[in-house]
């Protein structure tokens, strides 16, 4: 259920201070000098899931929408960042070691579906026996297949799962059109197919059409940038030069990027038009990518959070909304801090459990 937070502004200040301290004590000197390293990708995923988590609390859990403002104003940026990283990661991997269509589906979709099925079954059973909620067999079957045609935060089994359907659609198309020698062509094909399918406004998307439209560009852009970054050293050299630039240039650049991100995160175009909202969101994503690519330190907390970002995405909303066990007993700042720790811990347990099961199955 929604909550009313006492002293939300003060609670936001306290939580922000805690978050800042955690960031500072988790700073480490960068060890992996690889351009767009796995560590950097994990940090970006950690950043993305945190801003999505904060947004859901700020705008949908807090009845007054004051707690975690303005930390929670970039949910759309977080989603676009995840989509960009998905397109980028798949393309880099496929260019290095392409898989057959069957092997791609088996490897990639299993990584999506197995944790998803576990969480879906868990909450469906919990809702049925604890809250006496019966979603009905048609809803359960379509959910099990991975289709979520609406995104009602308060009545759906897990509203953020609309994104699961979105990313699965990309994964289904990807191996059918991917060309190792011309990934940029594959990206254009995927964009064209997506653009036509979504903008034809099919009946099945009637309740999530706006969400799908406003995140149309990020995945194919990730594919294109993977091709450019992999094939042309000029990009790596450019970002290396920025990272090694004199202090009088480097630090104003970092400050400018942070200001740009904050300004356009606030002036996001939300409520004006989906096209404007998407363009501004992608500009912010671009600024975040540049900032992370030129930073000279690792943020260990973000990389740890990023390792479990998928599990946090699957788990966070039903726990906080239907089964909250922290906000009702603790001050909001403490409850939010504890939830971040809890979600990371649950993500670790899920990964270890699935990994252990997989190893036993192989034996």
C-alpha positions, -999 to 999 in steps of 0.1 A, spaced: 0 0 0 11 36 -4 27 53 26 26 88 41 61 98 52 66 121 82 92 149 74 99 136 39 123 164 30 144 159 61 144 121 55 155 128 19 185 149 32 195 122 57 192 94 31 212 115 5 239 120 31 241 83 38 242 76 1 270 101 -4 291 86 24 286 51 9 297 64 -25 328 81 -10 340 51 11 335 28 -19 357 48 -42 386 28 -56 414 35 -80 405 21 -114 423 -12 -121 406 -23 -153 419 1 -180 398 -16 -207 376 8 -226 340 3 -215 350 -25 -191 327 -49 -175 332 -30 -142 320 2 -159 290 -16 -173 281 -29 -138 284 6 -124 261 20 -150 236 -8 -143 238 -1 -106 232 36 -112 202 28 -135 185 4 -110 190 29 -81 173 58 -99 145 35 -110 141 23 -74 141 58 -60 116 69 -87 91 42 -78 93 52 -41 91 89 -48 63 90 -72 42 59 -65 49 46 -30 50 80 -11 14 93 -13 27 129 -12 55 124 -37 81 143 -16 104 116 -3 135 111 -24 128 141 -45 148 149 -67 167 116 -65 138 99 -80 132 120 -112 151 98 -137 132 66 -140 130 70 -178 167 76 -180 173 45 -160 152 24 -184 169 39 -215 203 32 -198 194 -4 -193 182 -8 -229 214 9 -242 236 -14 -222 216 -44 -234 220 -35 -270 257 -26 -265 265 -58 -245 248 -82 -269 265 -66 -299 300 -66 -285 296 -102 -274 280 -113 -308 308 -96 -327 334 -114 -307 317 -148 -306 284 -151 -326 260 -178 -316 235 -197 -337 199 -186 -333 191 -217 -312 221 -213 -289 214 -175 -286 178 -182 -274 189 -210 -251 217 -189 -234 202 -154 -234 165 -161 -228 173 -186 -200 192 -159 -181 161 -137 -184 134 -163 -178 147 -185 -149 150 -157 -123 118 -142 -137 98 -174 -133 111 -179 -97 100 -144 -87 67 -147 -106 58 -180 -90 68 -168 -55 47 -136 -56 17 -153 -72 16 -179 -45 23 -153 -18 -5 -131 -30 -29 -160 -33 -23 -174 2 -15 -143 22 -35 -115 5 -62 -138 -11 -56 -123 -45 -65 -145 -74 -51 -132 -107 -69 -158 -128 -54 -184 -152 -54 -163 -183 -33 -136 -165 -10 -162 -150 -4 -180 -182 4 -148 -202 26 -137 -173 45 -170 -173 51 -166 -210 65 -131 -203 37 -109 -217 25 -79 -197 2 -57 -216 -4 -32 -189 15 -16 -161 -8 -7 -132 15 -3 -102 -13 -10 -77 -32 -40 -92 -8 -59 -114 12 -89 -100 44 -69 -107 39 -37 -127 76 -32 -137 74 -64 -156 61 -44 -186 98 -39 -193 104 -76 -193 81 -80 -223 99 -51 -239 134 -65 -236 123 -101 -245 109 -87 -278 143 -73 -286 160 -106 -277 136 -125 -299 143 -103 -329 181 -98 -324 195 -132 -336 172 -132 -366 187 -100 -380 222 -98 -365 250 -95 -391 285 -97 -377 300 -77 -405 274 -50 -403 259 -47 -368 249 -11 -376 226 -25 -404 211 -49 -379 205 -20 -355 187 -1 -382 166 -31 -391 157 -37 -354 148 0 -351 127 -1 -382 108 -32 -372 103 -18 -337 92 16 -350 66 1 -373 53 -24 -348 49 1 -320 37 31 -340 11 11 -357 -5 12 -322 -16 -24 -320 -44 -33 -297 -22 -55 -275 -1 -24 -266 -30 -1 -258 -22 1 -221 16 3 -224 19 21 -257 34 53 -242 60 33 -223 71 14 -254 72 45 -276 92 66 -251 120 40 -251 122 32 -288 158 44 -296 180 32 -268 185 -5 -277 195 0 -313 217 30 -303 235 7 -280 241 -17 -309 254 11 -331 278 24 -305 291 -11 -298 300 -13 -335 317 22 -335 335 17 -302 348 -18 -313 358 -10 -349 372 25 -346 400 33 -321 393 70 -324 366 68 -298 388 51 -273 416 76 -279 392 105 -276 379 94 -242 414 86 -230 425 121 -239 395 136 -220 404 114 -190 440 126 -191 432 162 -199 447 190 -177 429 198 -144 418 232 -157 398 214 -184 390 181 -168 372 192 -137 351 219 -154 341 193 -179 330 169 -151 311 197 -134 295 207 -167 283 171 -173 269 168 -138 250 201 -142 237 190 -177 225 157 -162 208 174 -133 192 202 -153 177 180 -180 167 153 -155 146 180 -139 134 196 -172 127 163 -187 99 171 -210 76 146 -192 40 156 -198 48 176 -229 53 150 -256 67 115 -258 91 125 -286 106 154 -265 107 132 -234 127 105 -253 151 130 -268 159 146 -235 162 112 -218 187 101 -244 207 133 -241 209 126 -203 219 90 -210 247 103 -233 260 127 -207 260 99 -180 279 76 -204 305 103 -211 308 111 -174 314 74 -165 338 69 -194 361 97 -184 360 93 -146 393 82 -130 379 61 -101 357 31 -96 326 33 -75 325 -1 -58 290 4 -44 275 9 -79 293 -21 -94 280 -43 -65 245 -30 -70 248 -35 -107 258 -71 -103 223 -77 -88 204 -51 -107 182 -76 -126 172 -93 -94 165 -60 -77 143 -51 -107 123 -83 -103 118 -81 -66 116 -45 -54 80 -33 -62 59 -61 -47 80 -62 -16 78 -25 -9 41 -20 -20 23 -52 -9 47 -66 17 64 -36 32 82 -45 64 105 -15 69 87 17 61 60 9 86 85 4 115 114 27 108 120 63 97 119 66 59 156 73 55 166 42 75 139 21 58 152 31 23 188 24 33 179 -10 47 158 -18 16 188 -12 -7 208 -36 15 180 -61 15 175 -61 -22 213 -65 -28 213 -94 -4 182 -111 -20 199 -106 -54 230 -124 -41 209 -153 -27 190 -157 -60 222 -157 -81 239 -182 -57 208 -204 -56 204 -205 -94 241 -210 -99 242 -239 -75 212 -255 -91 228 -251 -125 260 -268 -114 242 -297 -98 221 -301 -130 253 -302 -151 269 -329 -128 
